[in-house]
Amino acid sequence: MTKFFSSESLGNGEYQGMDEVTPADGTDLAFTARLLYIGTSGDGTLRVHDNRGNVVNFAGVPDGKLIPGYFRRVLSTGTGVSDIVAFY
């Protein structure tokens, strides 16, 4: 996966690192992510756990979308997007 983004596209937040995300129903991310980058929209669905463990469903997510929030887990069931990068 080779995707490029500019510093302007990441908003005003400061990020300490980033990791590629493999969606998994039973595994939390290494750190709470503050931003998710969606490289490939697939069917446009994204299902996550927020920082409190609530399930949140996103629909119609396009290629190259940046989604701010506090994300603890990206679920494999119900997620059709791919090439996900988490910013911490």
C-alpha positions, 0 to 999 in steps of 0.5 A: 500500500502506497498512499500519500497525504499532506500535512494540511490534510491531517488537520491541526492535531499533533500525532505521535505515530501511525500504524496500518490497521487490520480489522479484528473483532476481538483485538483492540488497537495498540493505542487509542487512535485519534484519526483513521485514514481510509485508503480504499472504500470497498463497500464504504462501511466501517464499524468501530469501537469508540474510546468507551467501547460503543459500537459506531457504524459509518456508511458511505466512506469514500477513498481517502477519507480522514475520520477524526475521533477516539477509536479503540478497535476496528471491527472486521465484521461489518467493515468493508473499507481497507488500507486503514491507517490509525494516527495516535 
